[in-house]
Structures are given as structure tokens and as C-alpha cells.
Amino acid sequence: MLLTDKFGRSIHDLRISITDRCNYRCVYCRTGTNGAAYAELPFADYLRMARILVSLGITKIRLTGGEPLLRSGIVDFVRDLAKLRTVHGEKPEIALTTNGHLLAEIAQVLKDAGLDRVTVSMDAVDPARFARITRVPNGYDSVLAGIRASRCAGLDPVKVNCVLLRGFNEDQIIPFGMFAREEGVVVRFIEFMPLEEDRLWTPGVVVTLDEILARMSEYRPLAEIEHGRSETARRYRFADGVGEFGIIAPVSHPFCGHCSRIRITSDGKLRTCLFSTWDHDLHELMRRGAPDEKLVEFIVKTVASKEERHHIGEPGFVPASRTMVHIGG
């Protein structure tokens, strides 16, 4: 039995948030205050969920947070995930999204454990601007070291995600193009979505795909790269063949029609869409002692009801039931 929803979409990408703790307080994500209770499960529980989902057709697993590298035991968890086998008998592709602050010292160890790829969140290539956005002084050098260590470890292609906000970092587009060329990484710009804790999102803050392309074209000629139907990013390379970047544009160019993703939150809730207005408590079934067969039944039924699309910017739009840091990046 393979996971599909009622719209015929094949579900094969899984994101597991293993913590909602973070050592950064980015302006577009956190309010900057502390005091909330953090949610984390034992790795054995995440592993059981992953094992069952892989048996139902999941082929790609991405570990997210919060900041996943804050969890001790993550290397062993990656090693355990790498022992799983998909319905085709292969190891699932294992990726990690991180802010990169702790990455330099662990990149090679994670690679040796079975990690395939890494994505680093980095919203400016100017140290002062970086500190303003993250509210962390002197973090830029640590993140840059993590990116370079990941390349040395062979976690390719190393991707660098930049969330663009008008008034904060839209002037970083061309500098990121230069960074992609100089560092040999794939930069991906992400349109700002209404998922921040302050709930202050407005359409005017969004720097759109068309704006990004226009600005980058001023720097160098571009050529579009063909991308898969379920890929979230539209991909481009510089015409001289040096450097690649992508744009994830859920606001101006939604890609819901080919969505292949589901999510597990750090407290064990199954979410079928980033903008779901509810989630489904898979871990509660586990806590009550449900056997695998009951979990499979629950997952299949939940995924079948996956939403057709989000409704960002439309009249009557209802925000997601959780903010991004409590969903998982």
C-alpha cells in the first residue's frame, strides 16, 4: 500500500521536526521571547513513525526543527534511519535543514552516519545584517564554517535557504548570487509566508519570484533549469555555467497541485499541509499502545484527506494552526 491523497498525488516526502528549540530568534519566525514549553519525543518514537511511513512509500526524509543539531543523539538517529529500506529496497534519502551554527563540528560525522544532503538557513551574506535578522551576534562566521565543512564532507549539493523580507534583506539578492558562485552552493530564495509567531504577515512584505528574477538578471544573464513536477523550487543557473539558485514561491506561484509532502511535528502530530488548520495526533495513538496496523490505518486515512491547496492572500484566509517553528521547517 502506497500513500496517495484523494487528488491522486503520490506522497513520498516526509519532514520530521525533532525539536522546536532553536538557538536563533530570527525576526520572521520567533517573537524573540522565551518561556514557551518545548516539545520533543524520544528518538525511538520518531524512528517508529519513520519506519511505518517508509513502508508506505516514503523515499525522502528531512530532519528539521527548531534547530535539529541541538538534539544530542542526532547522529545515532541518522544512522538508524539509514538502516531503513524503502518499498524499492533502497535506503531512503536523508537530508537535514539547520541554521548551520553547530554544523562545522558535526558535518563529517553526520555524513558518515548516512546523511545525504544538508540545507542551511542563512538570510544575509553580510555579517551585520545577519546579526540583525537572527538576533545572534557573531553567528555569521559559524554558519559559513558549517557550509564549508558540509561541502568538504560531500553533503552535496549544499543548499542555502534565504527568506526574503522587504525592508530587511531584499538587497541581498545579488550578493547571494555572488555567494553561490564563489562558495559552490545552491542558493534558494523563499517567499515570506504567514507563519511567524507575531502573525504580522502582509502581502507587501513578500519579495516575489518575478522581482527576484528581475534583480538577479541585472547581475548576470540567467537560464532556467528543468525541474521535477513535485519540486518546490524553480531553478536557474547563470548563463556562463557557474552557479545555481532556486526560488520557492508558494505565495506568487503556488505548487500545491503536485505536492508530495507530509510532516511530523516535534510532538508527534501528523500534518498534511504546511497551512493545515488542524493536525492529527499520531503519537497519542502510540502512547495508548496502538499496534503498527492501527497506525497504518490512521496514516492512510489522514493522508487521503490532504488539502488540495493553501489559500494565502485570498479573502477569508485562515492562518495555519501552528507557526513555522512549531511545525518544522
C-alpha positions as CSV (number, residue, x, y, z in Angstrom):
1,M,0.0,0.0,0.0
2,L,1.4,3.4,-1.1
3,L,0.3,6.7,0.3
4,T,-1.8,8.8,-2.0
5,D,-4.4,11.5,-1.4
6,K,-7.9,12.0,-2.8
7,F,-6.5,14.1,-5.6
8,G,-4.2,11.3,-6.8
9,R,-1.0,12.9,-5.5
10,S,1.7,10.4,-4.5
11,I,3.1,11.2,-1.1
12,H,6.8,10.3,-0.8
13,D,8.5,13.2,1.1
14,L,8.5,13.2,4.9
15,R,9.7,16.0,7.1
16,I,10.3,15.2,10.8
17,S,10.8,18.0,13.3
18,I,12.9,16.6,16.1
19,T,12.7,19.7,18.3
20,D,11.1,23.2,18.4
21,R,14.0,24.6,20.3
22,C,16.3,27.0,18.5
23,N,19.4,28.9,19.3
24,Y,18.4,31.7,16.9
25,R,15.5,34.2,17.2
26,C,15.0,35.2,13.6
27,V,12.7,38.2,13.1
28,Y,10.4,36.4,10.6
29,C,10.0,33.4,12.9
30,R,10.2,33.9,16.6
31,T,8.9,36.8,18.7
32,G,12.2,36.9,20.5
33,T,10.8,35.9,23.8
34,N,11.4,32.8,25.8
35,G,9.2,30.9,28.2
36,A,7.3,28.5,26.0
37,A,7.4,24.8,26.8
38,Y,9.4,22.9,24.2
39,A,8.2,19.6,22.7
40,E,10.4,16.7,21.9
41,L,9.9,13.0,21.7
42,P,12.4,10.1,22.2
43,F,14.2,9.3,19.0
44,A,12.7,5.8,19.2
45,D,9.2,7.2,18.7
46,Y,10.3,9.2,15.6
47,L,12.0,6.1,14.3
48,R,8.9,4.0,14.6
49,M,6.9,6.6,12.7
50,A,9.5,6.9,10.0
51,R,9.7,3.1,9.7
52,I,6.0,2.8,9.1
53,L,5.9,5.7,6.7
54,V,8.8,4.3,4.7
55,S,6.9,1.1,4.4
56,L,4.0,3.1,2.9
57,G,6.1,4.7,0.1
58,I,8.1,7.5,1.7
59,T,11.5,7.7,0.0
60,K,12.9,11.0,1.3
61,I,13.2,12.0,5.0
62,R,14.2,15.5,6.0
63,L,15.0,16.3,9.6
64,T,14.1,19.8,10.7
65,G,13.3,21.9,13.8
66,G,13.6,24.3,15.5
67,E,17.3,23.6,15.3
68,P,17.8,19.8,15.0
69,L,21.5,19.9,15.9
70,L,20.6,20.9,19.4
71,R,19.4,17.4,20.0
72,S,22.1,15.1,21.4
73,G,21.7,11.7,19.7
74,I,21.0,13.0,16.3
75,V,24.0,11.1,14.8
76,D,22.7,7.8,16.0
77,F,19.2,8.7,14.8
78,V,20.5,9.4,11.3
79,R,22.4,6.1,11.4
80,D,19.1,4.3,12.4
81,L,17.2,6.0,9.6
82,A,19.9,4.9,7.1
83,K,19.1,1.3,8.0
84,L,15.5,1.6,6.8
85,R,14.6,0.3,3.4
86,T,12.0,1.8,1.0
87,V,9.4,-0.3,-0.8
88,H,12.0,-0.5,-3.6
89,G,14.7,-1.9,-1.3
90,E,16.8,1.2,-1.1
91,K,18.0,3.4,1.7
92,P,15.7,6.5,2.0
93,E,17.3,9.8,1.1
94,I,18.1,11.6,4.3
95,A,18.5,15.3,4.5
96,L,18.8,17.9,7.2
97,T,17.7,21.6,7.5
98,T,19.8,23.6,10.0
99,N,20.7,27.1,10.8
100,G,24.3,25.9,10.5
101,H,25.6,27.4,13.7
102,L,26.7,24.0,15.1
103,L,27.3,22.3,11.8
104,A,31.1,22.6,11.2
105,E,32.0,20.2,14.0
106,I,29.5,17.5,13.1
107,A,29.1,17.6,9.3
108,Q,31.5,14.8,8.5
109,V,30.1,12.7,11.4
110,L,26.6,13.0,10.0
111,K,27.8,12.1,6.5
112,D,29.5,9.0,7.8
113,A,26.3,8.1,9.7
114,G,24.2,8.2,6.4
115,L,23.1,11.8,5.9
116,D,22.9,12.6,2.2
117,R,22.3,16.3,2.0
118,V,22.1,19.4,4.1
119,T,20.3,22.7,3.7
120,V,21.5,25.7,5.7
121,S,19.2,28.6,6.5
122,M,21.1,31.9,6.0
123,D,19.3,35.2,5.3
124,A,22.2,37.5,4.6
125,V,25.8,37.3,3.4
126,D,26.6,40.5,5.4
127,P,27.6,39.8,9.0
128,A,25.9,42.9,10.4
129,R,22.7,42.2,8.5
130,F,22.8,38.5,9.5
131,A,23.1,39.5,13.2
132,R,20.1,41.9,12.9
133,I,17.9,39.2,11.4
134,T,18.9,36.3,13.6
135,R,19.4,38.4,16.8
136,V,22.6,36.5,17.4
137,P,25.9,38.4,17.4
138,N,28.9,36.9,15.6
139,G,26.9,33.9,14.2
140,Y,27.8,34.5,10.6
141,D,31.3,33.1,10.8
142,S,30.0,29.9,12.4
143,V,27.4,29.4,9.7
144,L,29.9,30.0,6.9
145,A,32.2,27.4,8.5
146,G,29.3,24.9,8.7
147,I,28.6,25.4,5.0
148,R,32.2,24.9,4.0
149,A,32.5,21.8,6.3
150,S,29.5,20.3,4.6
151,R,31.0,20.7,1.2
152,C,34.2,19.1,2.4
153,A,32.2,16.2,3.8
154,G,30.5,15.6,0.5
155,L,26.9,16.6,1.6
156,D,26.3,17.9,-1.9
157,P,24.6,19.8,-3.2
158,V,24.8,22.0,-0.2
159,K,21.8,24.3,-0.3
160,V,21.5,27.7,1.4
161,N,17.9,29.0,2.1
162,C,17.2,32.7,2.3
163,V,13.8,34.0,3.3
164,L,13.4,37.4,1.8
165,L,11.5,40.2,3.6
166,R,11.0,43.6,2.2
167,G,12.8,46.2,4.3
168,F,15.2,43.6,5.8
169,N,17.2,41.8,3.2
170,E,15.9,42.2,-0.3
171,D,19.2,44.0,-1.2
172,Q,20.9,40.6,-0.6
173,I,19.7,39.0,-3.8
174,I,22.8,39.9,-6.0
175,P,25.2,39.3,-3.1
176,F,23.7,35.8,-2.7
177,G,24.2,35.2,-6.4
178,M,27.8,36.0,-6.0
179,F,28.0,33.8,-2.9
180,A,26.5,30.8,-4.9
181,R,29.2,31.2,-7.5
182,E,32.1,31.7,-5.0
183,E,31.2,29.0,-2.5
184,G,29.8,26.4,-4.9
185,V,26.5,26.1,-3.2
186,V,22.9,26.3,-4.4
187,V,21.1,29.3,-3.0
188,R,17.3,29.1,-2.7
189,F,15.2,32.2,-2.1
190,I,12.0,31.7,-0.3
191,E,9.0,34.0,-0.4
192,F,7.9,35.0,3.1
193,M,4.8,33.1,4.3
194,P,2.3,33.9,7.1
195,L,3.8,31.5,9.6
196,E,5.7,33.8,12.0
197,E,4.8,33.9,15.7
198,D,3.9,37.6,15.6
199,R,1.2,37.0,12.9
200,L,2.1,40.3,11.2
201,W,2.4,39.0,7.6
202,T,1.1,41.2,4.8
203,P,1.4,40.7,1.0
204,G,3.5,43.9,0.8
205,V,6.4,42.2,2.8
206,V,6.7,39.4,0.2
207,V,9.6,39.7,-2.3
208,T,8.2,37.7,-5.3
209,L,9.7,35.3,-7.7
210,D,9.4,37.9,-10.5
211,E,11.2,40.5,-8.5
212,I,14.0,38.2,-7.6
213,L,14.5,37.1,-11.2
214,A,14.5,40.7,-12.4
215,R,17.1,41.7,-9.9
216,M,19.4,38.8,-10.5
217,S,19.2,39.3,-14.2
218,E,20.7,42.7,-13.7
219,Y,23.7,40.9,-12.3
220,R,24.2,38.2,-15.0
221,P,22.2,36.5,-17.7
222,L,20.2,33.5,-16.5
223,A,18.9,30.2,-17.9
224,E,16.1,28.2,-16.4
225,I,16.8,24.6,-15.4
226,E,14.1,22.0,-15.9
227,H,12.7,20.8,-12.6
228,G,10.5,17.9,-11.5
229,R,6.8,18.3,-11.0
230,S,6.9,17.9,-7.2
231,E,10.0,20.1,-6.7
232,T,9.2,23.2,-4.7
233,A,11.9,25.4,-6.3
234,R,12.1,26.8,-9.7
235,R,15.7,26.5,-10.6
236,Y,18.1,28.8,-12.6
237,R,21.7,28.9,-13.5
238,F,23.9,31.7,-14.6
239,A,24.4,31.6,-18.4
240,D,28.2,31.1,-18.1
241,G,27.5,27.8,-16.2
242,V,28.9,29.0,-12.9
243,G,26.5,29.0,-10.0
244,E,22.9,27.9,-9.5
245,F,20.0,29.3,-7.5
246,G,16.3,28.4,-7.0
247,I,13.2,30.3,-5.9
248,I,10.5,28.8,-3.7
249,A,7.4,30.9,-4.4
250,P,4.4,29.5,-2.5
251,V,2.8,32.9,-2.4
252,S,3.1,34.2,-6.0
253,H,3.4,30.8,-7.8
254,P,1.9,28.1,-5.7
255,F,2.9,24.5,-6.4
256,C,0.2,22.7,-4.4
257,G,-1.1,20.7,-7.4
258,H,2.0,18.4,-7.3
259,C,2.7,18.4,-3.5
260,S,4.3,15.2,-2.3
261,R,4.9,16.1,1.3
262,I,3.7,15.4,4.8
263,R,5.1,16.5,8.1
264,I,5.6,15.1,11.7
265,T,5.8,17.8,14.3
266,S,8.2,17.6,17.2
267,D,5.3,16.5,19.5
268,G,4.3,13.7,17.1
269,K,1.4,15.3,15.2
270,L,0.9,14.4,11.5
271,R,0.3,17.4,9.3
272,T,-0.8,17.0,5.7
273,C,-0.1,20.7,4.7
274,L,2.1,23.5,6.0
275,F,-1.1,25.6,6.3
276,S,-3.4,22.9,7.8
277,T,-5.8,24.4,10.3
278,W,-5.6,21.2,12.4
279,D,-3.2,18.3,12.9
280,H,-3.6,14.6,13.6
281,D,-2.2,13.1,16.8
282,L,-0.2,10.1,15.7
283,H,1.9,10.0,18.9
284,E,-1.2,9.8,21.1
285,L,-2.1,6.5,19.4
286,M,1.4,5.2,20.0
287,R,1.2,6.3,23.6
288,R,-2.0,4.3,24.0
289,G,-0.2,1.2,22.7
290,A,-1.7,1.0,19.2
291,P,0.0,-1.7,17.1
292,D,1.6,-0.9,13.7
293,E,-1.6,-2.0,11.9
294,K,-3.7,0.7,13.6
295,L,-1.0,3.4,12.9
296,V,-1.0,2.4,9.3
297,E,-4.8,2.7,9.1
298,F,-4.7,6.1,10.8
299,I,-1.9,7.4,8.5
300,V,-3.6,6.2,5.3
301,K,-6.9,7.8,6.3
302,T,-5.3,11.0,7.3
303,V,-3.2,11.4,4.1
304,A,-6.2,10.6,2.0
305,S,-7.8,13.8,3.4
306,K,-4.8,16.0,2.5
307,E,-5.9,19.5,1.5
308,E,-6.0,20.4,-2.2
309,R,-4.1,23.7,-1.7
310,H,-3.4,26.6,0.6
311,H,-5.3,29.9,0.3
312,I,-2.7,32.5,1.1
313,G,-3.8,36.0,0.2
314,E,-7.3,35.0,-0.6
315,P,-10.4,36.5,1.1
316,G,-11.2,34.6,4.3
317,F,-7.7,33.0,4.5
318,V,-7.3,31.2,7.8
319,P,-3.7,31.0,9.2
320,A,-2.2,27.7,10.0
321,S,-3.0,26.3,13.4
322,R,0.7,26.5,14.3
323,T,3.5,28.8,13.5
324,M,6.5,27.6,11.5
325,V,8.9,26.9,14.4
326,H,6.2,24.6,15.9
327,I,5.6,22.8,12.6
328,G,9.1,22.2,11.4
329,G,10.9,23.9,8.5
